[in-house]
């Protein structure tokens, strides 16, 4: 009998599979399809202090082995998330959830986390300093070690819950940023967010996305994710939540061997809404195939 349990920042998960923020709504929508309590946990839709309509359309462009998105953090704002969205999630999900938080200033990050901190059912904060689809927000904090550490310290001061900082791959040296987050008091890091990309409409001779650029995700980015997770694992002592192109149980095992403690599934949820369920149901088979009894034993096992 295999053991799929892992411990993420002091909280035990039944398995390491987590739907990634932005691809799973607030979670309760998927409860109409299957029992979402089989998930390790879920990272719900990126939440900002004020409501956001997001970017103009078109926001999505298909690509070989993936997709571009420039949704732009559309959400109803933190107060409505607390009063309307989280009660709907708690009605169908009995486990602690991961609150994904974005901001456009240091004060916004701090205030959003402060308000969510007292909300029922929040186990971790996933602080997104790496969104490539929003002008003037998020990503400017994630491309500088100094700014990453500053955001981490500021958020650390307003919550005792675990803080996981979500890192951008659109940098020269992701290791230095991960180390800065650790120095700032982060309990973990999650990586990678989407890669910057663009597509052009040949007939119109203009970018397909109204935002011009968007975040590239899907199976094509998995080798980049594996490489960056591997490098960060060697540099920090805090746990890593890995993501990037995950679509199968084997992908979960590969990212864990690189150094991930838990693994988020992103774009695949948009292709197959049962993706997380299917991966979890297939995990035992994949573990037996590769002679794995306890998933925790393989974290960083490729080093």
Secondary structure as GFF3:
##gff-version 3
##sequence-region A 1 303
A	DSSP	beta_strand	6	8	.	.	.	ID=ss1
A	DSSP	beta_strand	11	13	.	.	.	ID=ss2
A	DSSP	beta_strand	17	19	.	.	.	ID=ss3
A	DSSP	three_ten_helix	30	32	.	.	.	ID=ss4
A	DSSP	three_ten_helix	36	38	.	.	.	ID=ss5
A	DSSP	beta_strand	41	42	.	.	.	ID=ss6
A	DSSP	beta_strand	60	63	.	.	.	ID=ss7
A	DSSP	beta_strand	66	69	.	.	.	ID=ss8
A	DSSP	alpha_helix	78	80	.	.	.	ID=ss9
A	DSSP	pi_helix	81	85	.	.	.	ID=ss10
A	DSSP	alpha_helix	86	90	.	.	.	ID=ss11
A	DSSP	beta_strand	97	101	.	.	.	ID=ss12
A	DSSP	alpha_helix	106	117	.	.	.	ID=ss13
A	DSSP	beta_strand	122	128	.	.	.	ID=ss14
A	DSSP	alpha_helix	139	142	.	.	.	ID=ss15
A	DSSP	alpha_helix	145	156	.	.	.	ID=ss16
A	DSSP	beta_strand	162	166	.	.	.	ID=ss17
A	DSSP	alpha_helix	174	183	.	.	.	ID=ss18
A	DSSP	beta_strand	188	191	.	.	.	ID=ss19
A	DSSP	beta_strand	195	197	.	.	.	ID=ss20
A	DSSP	beta_strand	200	201	.	.	.	ID=ss21
A	DSSP	beta_strand	206	207	.	.	.	ID=ss22
A	DSSP	beta_strand	214	217	.	.	.	ID=ss23
A	DSSP	three_ten_helix	219	221	.	.	.	ID=ss24
A	DSSP	alpha_helix	222	235	.	.	.	ID=ss25
A	DSSP	beta_strand	239	243	.	.	.	ID=ss26
A	DSSP	alpha_helix	249	258	.	.	.	ID=ss27
A	DSSP	beta_strand	262	265	.	.	.	ID=ss28
A	DSSP	alpha_helix	268	271	.	.	.	ID=ss29
A	DSSP	alpha_helix	275	289	.	.	.	ID=ss30
A	DSSP	three_ten_helix	295	298	.	.	.	ID=ss31
###
